[in-house]
């Protein structure tokens, strides 16, 4: 199923997505993982997680058309393990009580609030023990000042900043 052209998204490139899942394969057990996809857009990361056997996936986006597309596609593909919510990511982070083994955030590269994502995730203790947070961002963003930052990987114009609680890093 192809996403509508009018969605306000910039999907992760296939090259970067392959690299992302190579990183994850070495760090978490995908089949037992609980995954949170923030700013899910077309859901490509959620769908890739589902194809790798992830049991529970929560996809969040503020845009109704993105959530509808991901939800409709999940239903079409009989993915009962993928739940979608139309909500601001910070409201979700503040109210969520579950923990996640992998949290992926792919906000718009020009968003002024990218630097607030990792502190919010750690303040509200959304990462499970040995969990990992990865934020996708453009080349001009530097998230390395966080005490929970462990590394940055670059794949063309796609950058992944990787975080773990600093007591686990």
N, C-alpha and C positions, 0 to 999 in steps of 0.2 A: 504494500500500500504506500503510495507516494504522498507526502505531506502537501497540503494546499500551498500555493505560491505566496499567499498573503500573510503567512505567519511571520511574526517579528523575531526571526531566529538567524543564527549563524551556526549551523551544525558543525560539530567537531569533525575534522578531516579524517578520512579513513586511515591515513598514515599515523596521525596522532592517536587515534582510537586503538590501533594495533599496539602502539607503544604503551598506551595506558594499561591495556589488559595484560601485557607482558609484565609490567610493574606489579599489577595486582596479583597475578598468578603466583608470584614469588612471596607475597606478603599475607594473603588471606585465603581461607578455604572457601571458594566461591559457592560450593553446594550448600554450605551451612550458614552462609552470610545473610545478614539483614542489611539491606541497602537503602540509602536515601539519595535521591537524585533531585537536587535543588536547581531551580531554573531549568527544568527538564526540556523545554523547547519541543522538538519533534520526538523526544523519547529515545533517541538512538542509543544512549548509554543504558537506559533502562532495558530496552529490548536486547541489547548485547548481553547484559547481565542475565536476563531470562534465558537466553539461548545457551548460556553456560551453566544453567541449572540452579541459579539463585532462587531460594524458596520464597523470600519476602522482599518486595521492592515497593518503595513509596516514592512516587513522582510528584513534585510540587512545581507549580508555575502560577504566576499572577495573571497570565493571559488566558482567557476562557477558550479561545480557539485552539491554543496549544494543548490544554488539558483535554478538550473534547477529542482532538485528533489522537492523542495518546490513549485515552480511555476507549475510544471506538476501535482503534487498532488492537489493543489488548483483548477486547471482547471478540473481535474477529478471529484472533489467533488463539482464543481460548486460554488466555493467561490470567487465571483467577488470582495468581500470586502478585499481580501488579495493581496497586491501588493509586489513584490519582486524586489530587486536591488542588482546587483553585484558591490560592491564598498567598499573601505576602510571605516571603521566606522567613523574615524575622518574627512575624506573628506565629508562624508554624514552629520555629525554633523555641520560642518562649513557652509555647503551650505543650509541646511534645514531651511525653514521659518515657517513650521507648528509647533504647540505645541502638546504635547501628555499627556494624563492622566496617562498612565503607560508606563514606559520604562524599558525593561528587557535587560540586557547584560549578555551573557554567553561566555566570551572569553576563550581561552585555559588557563587552570590553570597555566601553566608555562609562559604565556605572561608577558613580562617585562613592558608592558604599561597599565596594569589593573588600576593602581592608577591614570592614566590620564583621565579615562572615566568620573567620576563624575565631576571633574572641567570643562571638555569640555562641558558636558551637561548643567551645570549651567551657564557657561560663555556665551553660545549661546542661553540661555533661551528657551530650548526645552520642559521644563515641564509646563503644564497648571497650572492654579491656583489649589491648592490642589492636584497636581499630585504627583506621587511617582516613584522613580527610585530604581530598585533592581538589584544588581550586584551579580551574582553567582561566587564563587571562592573556591579554595581549603583551607585547614586548615592553611597553612603557611602564607596566605595573611591577612594583617590587614589594613582595610580601615577606621578605626575609627578616624583618624586625621582630616578628612574633616569637616569643620564647618557645612556641610549639612547632615552629618551622624546622624541617630537617633537610630539605633539598628542593632544587628547582630543576626541571627537565624542559628542554626546548626542542620543538619539532617544527621547523619553519617559523611561522608567525604564532604558533600555538605554544603556550607555556603552561606547564603544570607545576604549581607549588604544592608541596607535599608536607603534611603536618601529622604529628602524633603528640599526645600529651608529653610535655617536656620531661616528666618523671619516667616515661617509657622510652624516650627517643634513643 
